[in-house]
Amino acid sequence: MRGGTSRALFFHSRDLPAERAEWDAIFLAALGSPDPNGRQLDGMGGGISSLSKIAVIGPPSRADADVDYTFAQVQVDAPVVGYRGNCGNISSAVGPFAVEEGLVPATGDEAVVRIHNTNTGKIIVARFPLEGGLPRLEGDFALQGVAGTAAPIRLAFTDPGGAATGRLLPSGRVTDTLEIPGLGPLEASLVDAANPVVFVAAAALGLEGTESPAALSTPEHIGRFEAVRAAAALAMGLVETLEEARTRLRNLPQVALLAAPRDAPAADGSTLPAGAMDILVRMISAGQPHKATPLTGAMCLAVAARIPGSLAQRLARTRGAAEDLRVAHPSGILPVTARTRLQDGALLAEETVVYRTARRLMEGMVVYPAPG
């Protein structure tokens, strides 16, 4: 299924081995990883992080959910399957899948599916139109980065703070100074909302924040981004050593390069005007510059922009508390709603809301070489 600007193989949990340790070999082989050539030619992956994903759907393990959803990020070039964190884009396809597969009964004009993401322990509420008891595909909602239009899917991530670390600010500070080998001290904001993200100013890395994903894909840039990610993973408590960040936790935190609003080129050759955006971002996900923005990364950015003194808040255009944050990325501009409140002097993230589209691309059997 395509969900937002990502794509994943969807499995029923009942079709997979009961022993979770056996999942990795299946997922790696099904997608064609590891592939030193970066193409995943021997599997169903697409050679980039946004096309190398897995979703496992099963009965709910919580009374306040309709389905359980487990997300897996499969590395393209390494035999690594990550279960830490979630994918917001793929989350948008879970509700339609659940209805189409008869896991959640749906009648009337709209479906409401409560999704328990087992990776983060958070609830996501998906709302989307129905037609004849099935998700309606046709609509006039245009999602930048995806061709054509479709019916919108409203995704509300409730209580997104501390999704992976248990704390909105994992270090307890609004900004931190990371010591990056070869770069020296680097100011960063470490925020965990929907997914953990390390926010740095693009200028601090000698960048404008308007670069294309291709321009950011040089070995020198990728090496720097990976060094920032590994240092942030350690500072956020996601790993105990830098070596663990480099080898075992390859997809978190996401790296966000931020810049203040300015005219920026888009992937389709047009220009995104500064007046139409509130902040510029270039996201690095699973070691690769994202061609748009990971949805969870954009949601975390919207929350971070509400945190006084954070890098995101300092670089973003100030708008009303009820206004969307208009996030400019390589494929366009994404509006994200973030609701926060103060409780006992601490800032809490109540909800983030985004709109996506999704559809089933194929169904059937995926063939993989059984281990041994």
N, C-alpha and C positions, 0 to 999 in steps of 0.2 A: 504494500500500500504506500501511496504517497501521502505524507502528512506535512502540510505547509511546504517548506522548501527542503524537506528531507525525504528519504525513502527507506523503508525497512521491510524485512521479511517478518510476517506475523505468524506466530505459532499458537495453537491451543496448548495449554499446559498439559492436558490429558494425552497429547501426542508425543510428549517428550519423556525421557527417562525420569523416574521418581527421584533418582539420585542426581542432585544438582551438579555434582562434580563431573558428570558425563556430558553436560550441556556444551562446554567450551569447544570440544572437538567437533561437535555437530555444527555449531555456529561458524567456526573458522572454516571448515570445509565447504559449508553451504555458500558462504560469501566469497571464498577463494583467497583466504589469508593463511599464512603470510605470503605476500608476493613481492619479492625484491625489486621487480620492475614497476610496482605501484599501479598495476592495472586490474588486479583481481580477475584476470582472464579466465581462470579455471573455476569460477564461481559466479554468484549472482550479484556481487558487489559492483560498485561503479568506479573504484579507484580513488575516491575522495571520502573524507570522514562523514559527510552528510549523506552518503549513499552506502555506508557500511554499518548498518544498524539492525538490531533485532528487537522485536516486541513479543512478549509472552503474555497471553491473556487467559485468565482462569476465574473460577468462582471467587466471590469476595471472602476475605478473611476478617472483615470488619463489618459490624452491623450498619455503619453509616455509608457503606459503599455498595455498588451494584456489581463491580468486577474488580479483580486484582490485575495490575499491569506491571510487569517487570521489564525494564529497559536494559539492553546490553549494547555497548559501543565496542565494535570490533576493529582493532588496529589493522590498517591496510598492509603494513610492511613487517609486522611482528606478530608472533603467536600469543597475543594478549587480548583478552575479553574483559572489559571493564563494566562493573555493576554499580559503581559509586556515582551517584547523580542521575539525573533524568534528562530526557530530550523533550522540550516543549513542542517542537514541530511534530514529532511522532505521537505525542499525546493527543494531538488533534484528530488522529485517525482511529483512536481507540474506541470512542463512542460510536461512530458509524460501523466499525467492525463488529462491536458487541451487538448492535441492533440487527445487522445483516446476518449474523450467525445465530440469531435467536437466543442469545445469552441474556438480553434485556428486552422485555416486551415493550412495544411502543405503539401507541395509537394516537389519533388526532393529527394536529398540524405541526407539533413540535415534540422532539424527544429531549429528555433530560437524563443524562447518564452520570452517575457519581463514580469516579474512578479513583481507586486506591493505588497510588504509585508505591510499590514495595521498596524501591530504591531509597526513597526519601521519607516514607511513612506519611506522606501528605495526600490530601484529597483534592482532586481536580474535578470541577463540574463542567461538563460539556453540554451545550444547548445547540440544536440544529434543526432545521425544518424537515418535515416528513412528507412523503407523497406515496399513498398506497401502502402505508406501514413500513416503508423503507426510507433511508436518508435521501433527500432530494439533492440531486447533483447540479441541476441547472440553476443559475442565478447570475446576478450582475456584479458580484463582489470580485474585484481584481486584487490579487495578491502579488506584489512586486517580487520578481524572481521566478514566477510561474506563469507560463503562457495561458492566455484566455481568461475567462471568468467562470465563477461557480457560486453555489450557495454558501453563505458564510457559516462558520462554526465558531460559537462564542466559547472561549475557554477562561474559566475563573480559577486561579490557583489560590486556595485559601490558606492563610497562615504560612506564607512561603519562607519565612525567615528560619535560618538554621537547618536548611534541607539536608546538608551533608555533615555539618559540624555541630549542630545543635545551638548555634549562636548566630545572630545576624551579623555581628562584628566578631569574627572568630578570635582575633587577637585582643579584643577588648578596647581597641583604639580605632579612631576614625581614619587616621593615616599612620603608616609605618615606613621605616626606612629599611629597604632590603639591600643586602650586600650581594651584588651580582658579579661573579668572576669575569674579569675582562672589561666590566663596565663601571664598577665601583658602586657607591651608594645610589639608590634609586627610590624616590618617594612613590608610595603606592597606597591605595585604599583596598583593603581586603574585606569583601562583603559576600555573605552567603544568603541569597534569597532566590529560591527556585533551583539554583545551582551556585556553587562557589565561583567567584570571579575575582581576578586581580586586575584592578584598574590602574593604569599608568598614563601619564601624558605622552602623546605621540612625540612631542617636541623633545622630551627627555631622552628619547632614543634616536634623535636626529631625523625625525619624520614629520610630515605635514599633517597626516591623518586623512589625506585624500588619495593615497596611493591605491592602485588596483591590487586585487589578490595576487595577480601574476607578478607584479613588481615587488611584493612582499615575500615571494616564494624563493628568493635566493638562499643558498646555503648559509650565508653570513647572517641574514635576517632570521631565518628559522633557528639557527643556533642561539641567537640572542633571546628570541621569544621563549625557547625551551629553557634557557637558563633562568629567565624571569619566572616562568611557570614552576619550575622545580623549587626555587627559593620560596615562592609564595606558598606552595603546597606544604613545605616544612613550617613556615610561619603560621599557617592556618591550622596546624595540627592534623592535617590529612595523612601525613606520613611521619615516620620517626627519623628518617635519614634522607639525604639527597639522592643516594643510590636507589632507594625504594621509589622515590618520585620518578626517577629516570627509567626504571625497569618495570615496576609493577603498577603504578598509577600514572598512566600515560595521557589521560583525557581531562584531568582536573588539576587545578582550577582552569577555567577558560581565561584567556588573556585578552583584555580589552584595551586598545590604544585609543585614547580620547583626544578630541580637539574641539575648540569653540566653533560655533557655526561660521561657515564660509562657503562660498560657491564651490561645488565639488562635482567631478565627472561621475556619471553613472555608467553601468555596464552596457546600456543600450546606445551609448553615444550622446545622450542628452546631458544637460547640466542641472544639478540639484541646487536651487537657489538658497542662499543662506537664510532668507526670510521664511522659508518653508520648514526649517528644522530648528531644533533646540540644542542638539549636540551631534557631533560627528563621531563615529566609532568604526574601527577596524578590529574584527574579532579573530582570534586564533583558537581554533577548536581541534582537539586531538592532534596537535602538531602542525595543522595546516591553516593558512589564511582562509577564512570562510568567504564564500562568494556572495553571501548576504549577511545575516547575523543569526547565530543560534538563538532560538526563541527564549530559552531560559536565560541566556546572557543578556538579551534586551530587557527582560523582566527584572533581572537583578540590577541592571543599569537604571531602570525607572525608579526602583526603590532607593538605590544609592544616591540618585539626584535629589532625594528628599532628606538625606542625612546631612545636617549642617556641618560644614567644614570638610566634607569629603571631596576628593578630586572631581568626581562627577558633578557635585553641587557647585563647585567653583567654576567649572568650565561650561556648564549648561546655561542656556538662556532662562532667566527667571520668569515663570508664568504662575497663574493662579493654582492653588492647591488642588482644585478639582479638574484641572486641565491635563490632557494627555501629554506625555513626553514624546516629542517627535524625534525619533532616532534615525539619523541618516547613515546608511550603510552602502556598500558598493552597488546594490541592485535597486535602491530607492529609499523611501522614507517609511518607517514603521511607527504608527502611534501606539503607545502602551500606557494603560492606566495603572497607577499604583496608589493604593490607599494605605496611609500610615497613621499612627496615633501615638501619643505619649501615655505611658502607664508607669506610675511610680518613678518618673523622671527618665525612663528609658524609652527609646523609640521602638515601636513594634510595627512590623509589616502585616497589615490585615489581609490584603488581597491584591493580586495583579490580574488584569484582564486584557486579553488580546483576541483578535479574530484571525482565523486561518481558513483554509479549504483543504479537503482531502478526498481521495477516492481510491477504490480498489483497482489495481492495475492488472493483476492476474491471480489465478487460483489453481491449485493442483498439488503436485508432488515436486519436491526438490531432492535431487539425487546426490548423495555424498558417499565417499569411501569410508566404510565402517572401520574404526580403529582395529588394527590387528588382522 
